[in-house]
Amino acid sequence: MSDRQVIFSDASVQSNAKTFASGIRNVVYHCRMALKKTLLSAAELEEIRKRASRAIAPLRPATKLFGHGKRTSAGRTLPPYYLVYFLLVELLGFRYSGREEKVDWIIPVEFEGHFFTVEFRKLGLGIFSTESSKEGAFARLVAKAIHKGVNAATPFFNHLAAKAVQSSQLNVTNNSLWLFDRYKFLRDQFKEKAASAEARKDEVIKTELPREAPGIVGFLYIHPSHELMNQAEWLAIGAIDAFFSWTEHIFIHIGILTGKLTTAENVAALAVAKWEEKAKVALDLSDDATRKRYEEILEIRRQVRNYIAHGSFGKQGEAFQFHSSAGAVPVMLNEPATGGFSILEHVSFKEIDAISTIERFVEHLWSDPLAPAKLYIEDAVLPAILTYASDGTYARAMQSTEEMGEFVYHLSHQIDDAANMDW
């Protein structure tokens, strides 16, 4: 890394804060407009209900209840379990039973006098029948009817999604482990390739070229380290890009755990915001050490973003050359706000220094006071639950690693029990 620092004046911080707040308000506004368009009135819901009822005919609620039958092959073709449940139970009012051991719910149905159950079990959604001799043909007709109903009920499903977003009763998916593993893989590959290049820096492969004429001998000299360094550079840029993908993801999760993001609208707004805006939600930039690490990473982001986003003409932004009495002169691409072009050299990033800076940032990120967040996000890989952000559950757990450890243990068991349907 260079000695260049990113300096923040009070005026620039206030300006950035105003811009960020304005951007968030704009996205939240559009989210609310989308919700209004998606939510259905009572009359519209009734129309969708009638349409879906006609679509599934002659499938109807069973007039009798019966025990578990045999799983049919037709059940493998059903839509996702939640769409089937919302269609039959929430929209059309079919009766259901549950929960039982390893079974979440059972919906008895009738199709032209033949009885089936649609069940969501630990081993998946299925259509079950006690009529083994007729199960195949009629079970396929049941599955086909359900598909028609799901297609007809699409606006209703969108309505349910909008209601969930409006009430912020949502979990935010946690892909942090996958994203960080991608970064580590590319980082380690870079280090291996760079070490190979260093080990072979003095190696030269000499190859005699075919003779053009008698007595004329030509040789080709190959330096393996040159190609290895090219490959190391590609891997380093990939690792840096993977690092920023990871941080964009975890900054949102940290914002939820620290209580700065409590609604689905704000999460959606921050998800499409710039990296700097996500960082300011997750990091305490009033802390000098955190501010320093942030500025170092911001400088890497600026340099690498410019290099990649501007077509990778050169690490210093050298996209043009003009001829002069001094010789060929490189012309640098600047940010539009700083003048657009210059012939002054920019500071270019060094891959090994950038990776080292990233490593320092990661180590500092998960130190106090965000050490409890690492337990939840990186170690347990749990989803962020917005209701826990708004009711103070996360605030209590974030008080110490011990508090978070107990909470993670309890929540992980709840999730495991639900996944195993151990009711």
N, C-alpha and C positions, 0 to 999 in steps of 0.2 A: 504493500500500500504506500501511497505517497503521503507527504506531510500536509497535503492540502486539507483544509478543514471546511466544513459547511457551517457558516456562521448564521445564527438566528437572532435577529433583533426583536425587541418587544413588538415593534410595529409589524414585522413579518409574521410573528407568531399569531398576533391578533388577526391579521389579514387571512392567514391560512385557516384559522379557526372559523372565521366568518364564511370563507369559501366552502369549508367542509360542512358547516351547519346548513348553508344554503343548498349544497348538493344533496345532503341527507333529506332535507325537507322536500326537495323536488322529487326524489325517488319515492319517498313515503306518499306524497300526493298521488303519483301515478299508481302506486300499489292500491291506494284506497279507491281510485277510479276503477281499477281492474276488479276490485272486490264488488263494487256496486253493480258492475256489468254482469258479474258471474252469479251473484246471489239471486235466487228466484222468489217470486211472490207466491202466496198460497194458491192463487189461481193457476199460475204456471206450474207449480208442483203437481197440482191435481191433473193437469193436462199430460204431464210426463208420466204420471202414474197410470192413467188410462192407456197411453200409448204403449208403455212397457207391458201392461196386462194383456193387451191384444197381441203383442209380439210373442209372448211365451205360450199362448194358448195352443193346445189344450192342457198345458201344465198348470196345476193348481195345488193348493195346500191339501195334504192328505187328510181324510176324514177319520183316520185311526192312527194310533201310535204303535210301533212295533220295535222289536229289538234289533241289534246289529245284524246286518247281512254280510254278504260276500262282496269284496271290492270288485268293481267292473273295470274293464280296460277303458271304457268311455270317459271315466273320470279324469284320465290323464290329459284330456283335451280341454278341460274347463278353463275359463279365465282365472285370474288371481283370486284367491280366497276372499279377500275383502270386497271385491266387486260383486261376487256371488252373494255374500252376506248382505251387503247394502241393498242390492236389488231385491232379494226375496224377503228379507226381514224389515229393513228400514223403509223401503219404498212401498212394497206390496203387502206387508203385514203378515207374512207366513209365520206360523207358530214354529218355535224351536225349543230345544232343551240343551242343557249343559250347565256347568262344566262337569265332565267326568274324568277319571284317570286316563291320561294320555289323549283326551278328546276335549276340544275347546267348545264346539257346538254341533248340534245335529238338527237338520231341517227335514222333516218327513214331507214327501211330495207324492202326487198321484198323476199318472199319465195314461189316459184312456183305460182306467180300471186297473192299472198296474202300479204297484207301490214301491217306492225307493226312498232312501235317505241320502241327503247330501251332507257329508260330514267333513269337518276339518280336524284331522288327527295329527299326532306327532309326525307321522310318515307322510303327511300331505293331505291335500283336498281330494275327495273322491265321491263317486256315486256308488252306493251299496244297494244290493238287492237280495231278497230271500227266494226269488223265483229264478233258479239257476237255468231252467230250460229256455227262458225268454229274456234273460238279463241283457244279452248283447244288443239286439236290435232296438229294444225300447230304451235302454240306457243311452244309446247314441242319440235317440230322439230327444231325450231329456237334456243332454248336453247341448244339442243344437238349439233347443228352445231357450236355454239359459243364455247362450251366445247372442241370440236375437234380442233378448231382453236387455242384456248389458249394452248392446249397441243403441237401443232405443232410449236407454236411461242415461246416456252420457252427460247431458246437462245437469242431471241430478248429482252425479259424482263430482262434477266441477263445483256445484253448489256446496257440497259437503266439504270440499277442499277449502273453499273460500271462507266458510264458517270457522274451520279449524285455524286458518291463518288469522282471521279477525279476532279470535279469542286467545291466540298465541298458545294454544294447547298442542304444542308441537315439540318434537325432538329434532335436534340438528345433527345430521350424520357426521360421524367422526372418522375421517380417512387419514388422520395424521400419521399413523404408523406406516401405512403404505407409501405416503409421500416422503416421509423421512428415510425410509429404507431405500427409496429410489435415489435420494440425494447421497446417502452413504455408499451405495453401490458405485455411482459415478465418481464420487470422491476417491474411493479406494482404487478404482481402475485408473484414475488420473495419477495417483501417487505411484502405483506400480509402473505405469508407462513412463513417467518422468524419471523414476529410479533406473529403469532399463536404459533410457536415453543417456543418463549421466554415466552409467557403467560402460557404455559403448561409445563414449564421445571421441575417443582416440582411434576407434576402429575404422579402417578404410578397406573396402572391397575393390580390388583391382581386377578388371576383366579386359582381356585382349579383344579388340574389335576385329571383324572380318577385314582382311587385307584388300584395299582398293586396287593396289598395284604392287608388283614385286618390289620388295625392299622398303615399302612404307608400312609402318606399324603404328596402330592407334590403340589407346587404352581408355576405358571408362572407369572413373573413380566414383564409388558410391559410399556415402557416409550414412550408415543405418540410423545414427542418432537423429538425423534431420527428420526423417519420416516418423520416428518415434516421438519426437517433440511435437510435430504436427498433431499426431493422434492424442498426445497428452493435452494439448491445448483444446481440442474439440471436447474431450471428456471433461475438462475443467469448466468450460463454458456451459456444458450440459449440467454439471453438478451445481453451478451457481444458479442457473435457471431453476433447477429442481428445488434448491434451497428457498428461493423466493416463492415458489408455488406452495411449499410447506408452510412458510411463515404467513402467507395470505390466509391459509386455512386455520392455523392455530390461533392467529390473532383474533378471529371471530369467536373461537371457543373460549379463549381467555377473557374476552369482553363479556361473555355470558357468565362465566364463573365469578367474575369480579363484580357483577351486578350492573355493568354499564350498558348491557344489551338485554332487555327484558321482553321485548315484543318481536313478533315475526316480521313486522314492517321494518323495524330498525335493522334486524339481521339481514333482510333482503336488500335494504339500502346500502349497508356496509359491504355486502358481498360484491356489489358492482362498483364500489368506490376504489380509489387509487390505493396503492400499497402504503403510502405515507399516512393516509387517513386511517387505514386499519391499524397501523402501528401506533398511532396516537391514542387509539381507544385501548389498546392492550398494554402499552408501556407507560411507566411513570417517568416522563421526561423531565420532571422537576428534580429527579435524582441525578447527580453529576455523572456517576459511573454509567448509568443507563443511557443518559444523553450522549456520552462519548461513544458508546458501542453503537448506538443508533446512527450517529453521524458517520461513523466509519462504514457501516453497512449501506447507508444512503449514498455514499460516494461510490461504492462498488456498483450499486444499482444504476447510478447515473452513467458511469462509464460503460458498463456491460450493456445496458439498455441502448445507449447511443450506438455502440459498436454493432449490435445485432439488429436493432430496429431500423437503422439507417443504411442497411444493406451490407454491413461488414466490409466497407471499403478499406478501413484501417482502424487500428485501436485508437489512434489519435483523431479520427474523423477525417483523415486525408482522402477526399473523394476526387479532387482535381489536381492538375498541375498546370502551371503556365511557364512559358519560356521567358528567360530574362538574361541580361548580360552576366548575371551571377550563376546562371545555369538553371536547371529545372527546379521550380519552387512549388512545394505542395500547398494546396489550398484546403483549409480545414472547414468542416461543417460545424457551426456552433448552434446552440439553441436559438430560435428566432428572437427571444427576448434579449439576447446578448449581442446581437448584431448580425447573425446569420453566417458570415464568413470571416476568416482571418488567416494569416500566415504564421501566427505564433503557435508553437508546439503546445499541445495539451499533455497533461499527465496521463499516461496509459497504464492500465492495470497489469500487474504481474500475477499470473495464475496462482502460483504457490502462496504469494502474500494474501491474495483474496481469499483463498481457502482457509488460511490460518486465521484471518480476521473473522470469517464466518464461524470457525470453531470457537473462538473466544466469545462471540456473540451468543452462541447456543449455550455455552457453559454459564455465562452470566444470566441469560434469560431464565434458566430454571433454578437460579439461586433464590434465596428469600427476597421478596415475599411471594414469589410465584412457584416455590417448590411444591406446595400442595396441588397446584394446577397440573404439574407434571405427573403426579400420581394418578390423577383423574384422566388427563388427556393422552399422555404418552404411554404410561405403564398399564393402566387398566383399559385404555381405548374405549371409554364409555361415551355414548352420545350426550350432547348437551340438551338438557330438559328445561325448556323455557319457564315452565311453572315453578321450578326450583329456583330460578333466578329471581322471580317476582315475589315469592313467598318467604325469602330469607334462608332457605335451606342451604344454598351454596355459600352464602355469606358466613354461616356458622361453620361449615366444613372448611372454608378457606382460612380459618384462624390459625391452624397449625397443621403440620404433616400428620400428627397423631389423629386429629379430628377428621381429616380427609381420609386417612387410612381406614378408620372405622366405618366411615360413610361409604367408601368404595367397596369394602367387604360386604356390607349390607345390601347395597344396590346391585352388585354383581350377582349375589345369590338370588335376588328377586328376578333379575333378567334370565339367569340360568333356569330357574324354576318355570318361568313363563315359556321359554324356548322348549323345555322338556315336557311342558303341559303337566307338571307335577302339582295339580290343584289340591 
